[in-house]
């Protein structure tokens, strides 16, 4: 009985760890997305400053 209980608890832990992994994957995707947005925004700002410097 204790072995069956151990197996059931083990199988119960797997979906939890899978859900946690899914959340961490989502968090990583969110971080990568924001990093890409920040990178493109920074690039746009740099290009704007360069263009403005050429005008003056």
QUICOR-V397496 format. One record per residue. PHI is phi in radians with two decimals (999 if undefined). OMEGA is omega in whole degrees, 0 to 359 (NA if undefined). Layout:
phi:PHI omega:OMEGA
phi:PHI omega:OMEGA
This chain:
phi:999 omega:182
phi:-1.16 omega:178
phi:-1.16 omega:179
phi:-1.12 omega:179
phi:-1.11 omega:179
phi:-1.11 omega:179
phi:-1.16 omega:181
phi:-1.16 omega:179
phi:-1.19 omega:178
phi:-1.12 omega:179
phi:-1.23 omega:178
phi:-1.26 omega:181
phi:-1.30 omega:183
phi:-1.10 omega:178
phi:-1.10 omega:179
phi:-1.12 omega:180
phi:-1.17 omega:178
phi:-1.14 omega:178
phi:-1.14 omega:178
phi:-1.11 omega:177
phi:-1.10 omega:178
phi:-1.11 omega:179
phi:-1.16 omega:179
phi:-1.16 omega:176
phi:-1.11 omega:178
phi:-1.10 omega:179
phi:-1.12 omega:179
phi:-1.13 omega:178
phi:-1.06 omega:179
phi:-1.10 omega:180
phi:-1.12 omega:179
phi:-1.14 omega:179
phi:-1.08 omega:180
phi:-1.16 omega:178
phi:-1.11 omega:179
phi:-1.15 omega:178
phi:-1.07 omega:180
phi:-1.11 omega:180
phi:-1.11 omega:180
phi:-1.16 omega:178
phi:-1.13 omega:178
phi:-1.09 omega:179
phi:-1.08 omega:179
phi:-1.10 omega:179
phi:-1.13 omega:179
phi:-1.08 omega:180
phi:-1.11 omega:179
phi:-1.15 omega:179
phi:-1.14 omega:180
phi:-1.09 omega:180
phi:-1.11 omega:180
phi:-1.12 omega:180
phi:-1.14 omega:180
phi:-1.23 omega:182
phi:-1.27 omega:183
phi:-1.75 omega:NA
